[in-house]
Amino acid sequence: MPTPWWFSHAAALELPGEVGALSLGALWNLNEGLRFVRDNVAPAALAQDALASADATARWSAFVSREGQVLRALTAATAFEVAAIRGGGRPAARFRAHWEALGFVAHLTRDGTPADDYLDALFGTSRLSFLSSDSPLANVNLASRASRVADFLAVAAPRVDDVVFDLGSGSGKLALTVAASAVTTVQGVELLESAVAEASLSAVALGLSNVAFARADVRDVDLSRGSVFYQYFPFRGAVASAVAGTLGALARQKDITVYASGPVRDYGEYFAREVDAGALCLEQRRGEFDEVMVLKSERR
Ligand SMILES: C[S@@+](CC[C@H](N)C(=O)[O-])C[C@H]1O[C@@H](n2cnc3c(N)ncnc32)[C@H](O)[C@@H]1O
């Protein structure tokens, strides 16, 4: 009988010393690893493992106890950080400097980076989990990566008089991070009711009064008060074409910045169309694969 696969995973997740000493991001990362094992060990298989391997039961109860310890520590660390933000202890510039300084170097064995771990813990942006895949529309971990949020902040530099729209805001990671990192106004628009509820709860918990989330099809929303528009490949085809057309028309009336990430085909091509029509100008392409278009009103 082969050794159950989860033995090595559970062993790799043994606690590195005192759990209470770990940072919020480290606890989140550990919790995600534990969750992966939990989600992938079927109860029936566990019962068979117990019959086949003398120490499977002991290993599993050690794993369950570790899960409890990590969850308690994570809950406490999250509550501490949320209270600090709510209490004004993390003004925008300091908040931004903090998560950006954690860094964007990918973990060797698990998804994510230290900056993502911190932000995902704060907003409860869960990654791959059976809990998040119940809905046929569920997107697994399609929130923007922290490095992309940092790039957006550097490029768009939203100011106090800007209104930043996140078109297709999902669970709110980009919108919440921008709202907490810059003195500006942020509006998320999202089709999925559950995602809007999740993002709105995070905004309230963190006391962020400069961000709001609307449940709507982006085509039905008045975008005219926006000055900066962020999109992380939220739609394609007819919706992308309609949104690019709306932003092109807006760009003829006022100065706007569009930061659009996604493939050229059936998405970026509609923004290129607005460039050809003289509404927007393509200021730069960014990203590892040039997948980001930074566009500005041609009239600037
Ligand atoms: C890739 S996620 C981006 C999440 C978020 N912008 C971020 O960067 O963290 C794209 C989101 O767009 C939403 N979406 C797709 N079509 C939409 C539409 N027509 N109107 C509003 N939201 C839409 C999806 O439900 C999904 O949550």
The ligand as an SDF file (V2000), in Angstrom:
LIG
                    3D

 27 29  0  0  0  0  0  0  0  0999 V2000
  -11.0010   38.7930  -13.4010 C   0  0  0  0  0  0  0  0  0  0  0  0
  -12.2460   39.3390  -12.3110 S   0  0  0  0  0  0  0  0  0  0  0  0
  -11.4680   40.8480  -11.8010 C   0  0  0  0  0  0  0  0  0  0  0  0
  -11.5480   41.1780  -10.3300 C   0  0  0  0  0  0  0  0  0  0  0  0
  -11.0240   42.5240   -9.9030 C   0  0  0  0  0  0  0  0  0  0  0  0
  -11.1560   43.5430  -10.9390 N   0  0  0  0  0  0  0  0  0  0  0  0
   -9.5850   42.4790   -9.4520 C   0  0  0  0  0  0  0  0  0  0  0  0
   -8.7580   42.8860  -10.2580 O   0  0  0  0  0  0  0  0  0  0  0  0
   -9.2860   42.0430   -8.3450 O   0  0  0  0  0  0  0  0  0  0  0  0
  -13.4730   39.9030  -13.4630 C   0  0  0  0  0  0  0  0  0  0  0  0
  -14.8640   40.1360  -12.8750 C   0  0  0  0  0  0  0  0  0  0  0  0
  -15.6810   40.7840  -13.8760 O   0  0  0  0  0  0  0  0  0  0  0  0
  -17.0270   40.4330  -13.6460 C   0  0  0  0  0  0  0  0  0  0  0  0
  -17.8590   40.7270  -14.8290 N   0  0  0  0  0  0  0  0  0  0  0  0
  -17.8890   40.0380  -15.9920 C   0  0  0  0  0  0  0  0  0  0  0  0
  -18.7680   40.6060  -16.8530 N   0  0  0  0  0  0  0  0  0  0  0  0
  -19.2950   41.6810  -16.2190 C   0  0  0  0  0  0  0  0  0  0  0  0
  -20.2620   42.6740  -16.5860 C   0  0  0  0  0  0  0  0  0  0  0  0
  -20.8550   42.6580  -17.7880 N   0  0  0  0  0  0  0  0  0  0  0  0
  -20.5800   43.6360  -15.6900 N   0  0  0  0  0  0  0  0  0  0  0  0
  -19.9980   43.6460  -14.4550 C   0  0  0  0  0  0  0  0  0  0  0  0
  -19.0700   42.7290  -14.0650 N   0  0  0  0  0  0  0  0  0  0  0  0
  -18.7240   41.7670  -14.9280 C   0  0  0  0  0  0  0  0  0  0  0  0
  -16.9170   38.9250  -13.3020 C   0  0  0  0  0  0  0  0  0  0  0  0
  -18.0570   38.4810  -12.5920 O   0  0  0  0  0  0  0  0  0  0  0  0
  -15.6080   38.8870  -12.4690 C   0  0  0  0  0  0  0  0  0  0  0  0
  -15.8940   38.9330  -11.0950 O   0  0  0  0  0  0  0  0  0  0  0  0
  1  2  1  0
  2  3  1  0
  2 10  1  0
  3  4  1  0
  4  5  1  0
  5  6  1  0
  5  7  1  0
  7  8  2  0
  7  9  1  0
 10 11  1  0
 11 12  1  0
 11 26  1  0
 12 13  1  0
 13 14  1  0
 13 24  1  0
 14 15  1  0
 14 23  1  0
 15 16  2  0
 16 17  1  0
 17 18  1  0
 17 23  2  0
 18 19  1  0
 18 20  2  0
 20 21  1  0
 21 22  2  0
 22 23  1  0
 24 25  1  0
 24 26  1  0
 26 27  1  0
M  CHG  2   2   1   9  -1
M  END
$$$$
